[in-house]
Amino acid sequence: MSGLIHIYTGDGKGKTTAAIGLGIRACGRGMKVLMVQFLKGMETGEVFLLKKLEPDFILYRGQQLPKFTWNMNKEEKEEAAKVQKNIFEYAQKAALSREVDLLILDEIMAAVNTGFLDKEIVLGFIRNKPRDLELVLTGRNPSEAFIKEANYVSEIHSIKHPMNEGVAGRKGIEY
């Protein structure tokens, strides 16, 4: 059976967690998993667990951005774009060399929507991925072009979130 394409999207909490859950399921069945994270570098609880699953489940990420993209100057945006492109190229190379069975591109939608990654290049990779590669994309606001390519699209919608009431993120729950 050929590999399918999943999108986890929406304004709710849990897109990355859903992708990791699928990755753990695949790893448990002997599949090699690579998860690359765009625009993320903060130390989170899942990083510690996933390290224990290496080399069957690899997490590859950049560094935490120094500030929100809308506060960056031109040079900072160019540097951030270079880092995101390097992460994408690493993921592409691993997928095309058949090193992995499941590839998770966490927050790829944000990397595309901020202009750090070219939408057409990412879509070209998706359309030409190895036939048996299972592919997961996460992030808010995927374009219709991404949705059209996907086999699964799951939207996680926030109805209520404690952050809206001033509750800060909690270690082990939000990070």
NUGUMAR-431075 format. One record per atom (N, C-alpha, C, CB): atom name; x negated, y, z. Coordinates in steps of 0.2 Angstrom, whole numbers, m for minus. Glycine has a CB too. Example, Ala and Ser with C-alpha at 12.3 -4.5 7.8 and 13.67 -1.06 7.14 Angstrom:
<pts>
atom/x/y/z
N/m66/m28/39
CA/m62/m22/39
C/m66/m16/39
CB/m57/m22/45
N/m64/m11/35
CA/m68/m5/36
C/m64/0/39
CB/m70/m3/29
</pts>
This chain:
<pts>
atom/x/y/z
N/m4/m6/0
CA/0/0/0
C/m4/6/0
CB/5/0/6
N/m2/11/m4
CA/m6/17/m4
C/m5/21/2
CB/m5/21/m10
N/m10/26/4
CA/m10/30/10
C/m5/36/8
CB/m16/33/11
N/m1/38/13
CA/4/43/13
C/1/50/16
CB/10/41/16
N/5/55/15
CA/3/62/17
C/9/64/22
CB/3/67/11
N/6/66/28
CA/11/68/34
C/9/76/35
CB/9/64/40
N/15/79/37
CA/14/86/39
C/17/87/46
CB/16/92/34
N/14/89/51
CA/17/91/57
C/17/99/57
CB/13/88/63
N/23/102/58
CA/23/109/57
C/28/112/62
CB/25/111/50
N/29/118/62
CA/34/121/67
C/31/126/72
CB/38/116/70
N/35/129/76
CA/33/134/81
C/32/131/88
CB/37/140/81
N/34/125/88
CA/33/121/95
C/27/118/96
CB/39/116/95
N/26/117/103
CA/20/113/105
C/20/106/104
CB/20/114/113
N/14/103/101
CA/14/96/100
C/12/94/93
CB/20/93/102
N/10/98/89
CA/8/96/82
C/2/92/82
CB/8/102/77
N/m3/95/86
CA/m10/92/86
C/m9/85/90
CB/m15/96/90
N/m5/85/96
CA/m4/79/100
C/m1/74/96
CB/1/81/106
N/4/76/91
CA/7/70/87
C/2/67/82
CB/13/73/83
N/m2/72/79
CA/m7/69/75
C/m12/65/78
CB/m11/75/72
N/m14/67/84
CA/m19/62/88
C/m16/56/90
CB/m21/66/95
N/m9/56/92
CA/m6/50/93
C/m6/45/87
CB/2/51/95
N/m4/47/81
CA/m5/43/75
C/m12/41/74
CB/m2/47/69
N/m17/45/76
CA/m24/43/75
C/m26/37/80
CB/m28/49/76
N/m23/38/86
CA/m25/33/91
C/m21/26/89
CB/m22/35/98
N/m15/27/86
CA/m12/21/84
C/m16/17/79
CB/m4/22/82
N/m18/21/74
CA/m22/18/68
C/m28/15/71
CB/m23/24/63
N/m32/19/75
CA/m38/16/78
C/m37/10/82
CB/m41/22/83
N/m31/9/85
CA/m30/3/89
C/m29/m3/84
CB/m24/4/93
N/m27/m1/78
CA/m26/m7/73
C/m32/m8/68
CB/m20/m5/68
N/m38/m5/71
CA/m44/m6/67
C/m46/m1/61
CB/m44/m13/64
N/m42/4/61
CA/m43/9/56
C/m48/14/58
CB/m37/13/54
N/m52/17/54
CA/m57/22/55
C/m54/29/54
CB/m64/22/51
N/m54/33/59
CA/m51/40/59
C/m56/45/60
CB/m46/40/65
N/m54/50/56
CA/m58/57/56
C/m53/62/57
CB/m63/58/50
N/m54/66/63
CA/m50/72/64
C/m54/78/64
CB/m46/72/71
N/m53/83/59
CA/m57/89/59
C/m52/94/61
CB/m60/90/52
N/m55/99/65
CA/m51/104/68
C/m53/111/65
CB/m51/104/75
N/m49/115/62
CA/m50/121/59
C/m48/126/64
CB/m46/123/53
N/m52/132/65
CA/m50/137/69
C/m50/136/77
CB/m44/141/67
N/m52/130/79
CA/m52/128/86
C/m59/126/88
CB/m47/122/87
N/m61/127/94
CA/m67/125/97
C/m67/125/104
CB/m72/130/95
N/m61/127/107
CA/m60/127/114
C/m61/120/117
CB/m54/130/117
N/m64/119/123
CA/m64/112/126
C/m57/111/128
CB/m70/112/131
N/m55/105/126
CA/m48/103/128
C/m48/95/131
CB/m43/103/122
N/m43/93/134
CA/m43/86/137
C/m44/81/132
CB/m37/85/140
N/m41/82/126
CA/m42/77/121
C/m49/76/118
CB/m37/78/115
N/m53/81/119
CA/m60/80/116
C/m63/75/120
CB/m63/87/117
N/m62/75/127
CA/m66/70/131
C/m63/63/130
CB/m64/72/139
N/m57/62/129
CA/m54/55/127
C/m57/53/120
CB/m47/55/127
N/m56/57/115
CA/m58/55/109
C/m66/53/108
CB/m57/61/104
N/m70/57/112
CA/m77/55/112
C/m78/47/114
CB/m81/59/117
N/m74/45/119
CA/m74/38/121
C/m72/33/115
CB/m70/37/127
N/m69/35/110
CA/m66/31/105
C/m71/31/99
CB/m60/33/102
N/m77/35/99
CA/m82/35/94
C/m85/28/94
CB/m87/40/95
N/m87/26/88
CA/m87/29/81
C/m80/27/77
CB/m93/26/77
N/m75/24/81
CA/m69/22/77
C/m65/28/76
CB/m66/17/80
N/m65/33/80
CA/m61/39/80
C/m66/45/81
CB/m55/40/85
N/m67/49/76
CA/m72/54/76
C/m68/61/76
CB/m77/54/70
N/m70/66/80
CA/m68/72/81
C/m73/77/78
CB/m65/74/88
N/m72/81/73
CA/m77/86/71
C/m74/93/71
CB/m79/84/63
N/m77/97/73
CA/m74/104/74
C/m79/109/74
CB/m70/105/81
N/m77/115/73
CA/m81/121/73
C/m82/124/80
CB/m79/127/68
N/m83/130/80
CA/m84/133/86
C/m78/138/87
CB/m90/137/87
N/m76/140/93
CA/m71/144/95
C/m72/151/92
CB/m70/145/103
N/m67/153/88
CA/m68/160/85
C/m68/165/91
CB/m62/162/81
N/m72/170/90
CA/m74/175/95
C/m67/180/97
CB/m79/180/93
N/m63/180/92
CA/m57/184/93
C/m52/182/88
CB/m58/192/92
N/m45/184/88
CA/m40/183/84
C/m42/186/77
CB/m33/186/86
N/m40/182/72
CA/m41/184/65
C/m39/191/63
CB/m38/179/60
N/m34/194/66
CA/m31/200/65
C/m35/206/68
CB/m24/201/67
N/m40/204/73
CA/m44/209/76
C/m51/208/73
CB/m45/207/83
N/m53/204/68
CA/m59/203/65
C/m61/208/60
CB/m60/196/62
N/m67/210/59
CA/m69/215/54
C/m71/210/48
CB/m75/219/56
N/m72/214/42
CA/m73/210/36
C/m79/205/37
CB/m75/215/30
N/m85/207/40
CA/m90/202/41
C/m88/196/45
CB/m96/206/44
N/m85/197/50
CA/m83/192/55
C/m78/187/51
CB/m79/195/61
N/m73/190/47
CA/m69/185/43
C/m73/181/38
CB/m64/190/39
N/m78/184/35
CA/m82/181/30
C/m86/175/33
CB/m87/185/26
N/m88/176/39
CA/m92/171/43
C/m87/165/45
CB/m95/174/49
N/m81/167/47
CA/m76/162/49
C/m74/158/43
CB/m70/166/53
N/m73/161/38
CA/m71/158/32
C/m77/153/30
CB/m70/162/26
N/m83/155/30
CA/m89/150/29
C/m88/144/33
CB/m95/154/29
N/m87/145/40
CA/m87/139/44
C/m81/134/42
CB/m86/142/52
N/m75/137/41
CA/m69/133/39
C/m71/129/33
CB/m63/138/38
N/m74/132/28
CA/m76/129/21
C/m80/123/23
CB/m79/134/16
N/m85/124/27
CA/m90/119/29
C/m86/113/32
CB/m95/121/33
N/m81/114/36
CA/m77/109/40
C/m73/105/34
CB/m73/112/45
N/m70/109/30
CA/m66/106/24
C/m71/102/20
CB/m63/111/20
N/m77/104/18
CA/m81/100/14
C/m84/94/17
CB/m87/104/12
N/m85/94/24
CA/m87/88/28
C/m81/83/27
CB/m88/90/35
N/m75/85/28
CA/m69/81/28
C/m68/78/21
CB/m63/84/30
N/m69/82/16
CA/m68/79/9
C/m73/74/8
CB/m69/85/4
N/m79/75/10
CA/m85/71/8
C/m83/64/12
CB/m92/73/11
N/m81/64/18
CA/m80/58/22
C/m74/54/18
CB/m78/60/29
N/m69/58/16
CA/m63/54/13
C/m65/51/6
CB/m58/59/12
N/m69/55/2
CA/m70/53/m5
C/m76/47/m4
CB/m73/59/m9
N/m80/47/1
CA/m84/41/1
C/m81/35/5
CB/m91/44/5
N/m75/36/6
CA/m71/30/9
C/m74/28/16
CB/m71/24/5
N/m77/33/20
CA/m79/32/27
C/m73/31/32
CB/m84/38/29
N/m67/34/30
CA/m62/34/35
C/m55/32/31
CB/m61/41/37
N/m51/29/35
CA/m44/27/33
C/m39/32/34
CB/m43/20/36
N/m40/36/39
CA/m35/41/41
C/m39/47/42
CB/m31/39/48
N/m37/52/39
CA/m40/59/39
C/m35/64/42
CB/m43/62/33
N/m36/67/48
CA/m32/72/51
C/m35/79/50
CB/m31/71/58
N/m32/84/46
CA/m34/90/45
C/m30/95/50
CB/m33/92/37
N/m32/96/56
CA/m29/99/61
C/m29/107/60
CB/m31/97/68
N/m24/110/60
CA/m23/117/59
C/m26/119/52
CB/m27/121/64
N/m25/115/47
CA/m27/117/40
C/m22/122/37
CB/m27/111/35
N/m16/122/39
CA/m11/127/37
C/m13/134/39
CB/m4/126/39
N/m16/135/45
CA/m18/141/48
C/m25/143/44
CB/m20/141/55
N/m29/139/42
CA/m35/140/38
C/m33/143/31
CB/m40/134/38
N/m28/140/29
CA/m26/142/22
C/m22/148/22
CB/m21/136/19
N/m17/149/27
CA/m13/155/28
C/m17/161/30
CB/m8/154/33
N/m23/160/33
CA/m27/166/34
C/m32/168/29
CB/m31/165/41
N/m32/164/23
CA/m36/165/18
C/m43/162/18
CB/m37/172/16
N/m45/159/24
CA/m51/156/25
C/m52/150/20
CB/m52/153/32
N/m47/146/18
CA/m48/141/14
C/m43/142/8
CB/m46/134/17
N/m45/141/2
CA/m41/142/m4
C/m36/137/m5
CB/m46/142/m11
N/m30/139/m5
CA/m24/134/m6
C/m25/130/m11
CB/m18/139/m6
N/m27/132/m17
CA/m27/128/m23
C/m32/122/m22
CB/m28/132/m29
N/m38/124/m19
CA/m43/119/m18
C/m41/113/m13
CB/m49/122/m15
N/m37/115/m8
CA/m34/111/m3
C/m29/106/m7
CB/m31/114/3
N/m25/109/m10
CA/m20/105/m14
C/m23/101/m19
CB/m15/110/m18
N/m28/103/m22
CA/m32/98/m27
C/m35/92/m23
CB/m37/102/m30
N/m37/93/m18
CA/m40/88/m14
C/m34/83/m12
CB/m43/90/m7
N/m28/86/m10
CA/m23/82/m8
C/m20/77/m14
CB/m17/86/m5
N/m20/81/m19
CA/m17/77/m25
C/m22/72/m28
CB/m16/82/m31
N/m28/73/m27
CA/m33/68/m29
C/m37/64/m24
CB/m39/72/m33
N/m34/64/m18
CA/m37/60/m12
C/m37/52/m14
CB/m32/61/m6
N/m42/49/m11
CA/m42/42/m12
C/m35/39/m11
CB/m47/38/m8
N/m33/34/m15
CA/m26/31/m15
C/m24/28/m9
CB/m26/26/m21
N/m29/25/m5
CA/m27/22/1
C/m28/26/7
CB/m31/15/2
N/m30/32/7
CA/m32/37/12
C/m25/39/15
CB/m36/43/10
N/m24/38/22
CA/m18/41/25
C/m20/48/27
CB/m16/37/31
N/m16/53/26
CA/m18/60/27
C/m13/64/31
CB/m19/64/20
N/m16/67/36
CA/m11/71/41
C/m13/78/41
CB/m11/68/48
N/m9/83/40
CA/m10/90/40
C/m6/93/45
CB/m8/93/33
N/m9/98/49
CA/m5/101/54
C/m5/109/53
CB/m7/99/61
N/0/112/56
CA/0/119/57
C/6/122/54
CB/m6/122/52
N/7/128/56
CA/13/132/55
C/14/134/48
CB/14/138/60
N/20/135/45
CA/21/138/39
C/18/135/33
CB/19/145/39
N/18/129/32
CA/16/126/26
C/20/129/20
CB/16/118/26
N/16/130/14
CA/20/132/8
C/24/127/5
CB/15/135/3
N/29/128/1
CA/33/123/m3
C/28/118/m6
CB/38/127/m7
N/22/121/m9
CA/18/116/m13
C/15/111/m8
CB/12/121/m16
N/14/112/m2
CA/11/107/3
C/17/102/4
CB/9/110/9
N/23/105/6
CA/29/101/7
C/30/96/2
CB/35/105/9
N/30/99/m5
CA/31/95/m10
C/27/89/m11
CB/31/99/m17
N/20/89/m9
CA/15/84/m9
C/16/79/m4
CB/8/87/m9
N/19/81/2
CA/20/76/8
C/25/71/7
CB/21/81/14
N/24/66/10
CA/29/60/11
C/33/61/17
CB/25/53/11
N/30/63/23
CA/33/65/29
C/32/72/31
CB/30/60/35
N/37/75/33
CA/37/82/35
C/41/82/42
CB/39/88/30
N/37/83/47
CA/40/84/54
C/40/91/57
CB/38/78/59
N/45/94/59
CA/45/100/61
C/46/100/69
CB/50/105/58
N/42/103/73
CA/42/103/80
C/44/111/82
CB/35/102/84
N/50/111/84
CA/53/118/85
C/53/119/93
CB/61/118/82
N/51/125/94
CA/51/127/101
C/58/130/103
CB/46/133/103
N/61/127/108
CA/68/130/111
C/66/134/117
CB/73/124/112
N/61/132/121
CA/59/136/127
C/52/134/128
CB/64/134/133
N/48/139/130
CA/41/138/132
C/39/142/138
CB/37/139/126
N/36/139/143
CA/34/143/149
C/30/149/147
CB/31/139/154
N/26/149/142
CA/22/155/140
C/26/161/139
CB/18/153/134
N/32/160/137
CA/37/166/136
C/39/169/143
CB/43/164/132
N/38/166/148
CA/39/168/155
C/33/170/158
CB/43/163/159
N/27/170/155
CA/21/173/158
C/17/167/161
CB/23/178/163
N/19/161/160
CA/15/155/163
C/9/154/158
CB/19/149/164
N/3/154/161
CA/m3/153/157
C/m4/146/156
CB/m9/156/161
N/m8/144/151
CA/m9/137/149
C/m12/134/155
CB/m14/137/143
N/m11/127/155
CA/m13/123/161
C/m18/118/159
CB/m7/120/165
N/m23/117/162
CA/m28/112/161
C/m25/105/161
CB/m34/112/165
N/m26/101/155
CA/m23/94/155
C/m16/94/152
CB/m23/91/162
N/m13/100/151
CA/m6/100/148
C/m7/104/142
CB/m1/103/153
N/m9/110/142
CA/m9/114/136
C/m16/114/133
CB/m7/121/137
N/m21/112/137
CA/m28/112/134
C/m32/107/138
CB/m32/118/135
</pts>
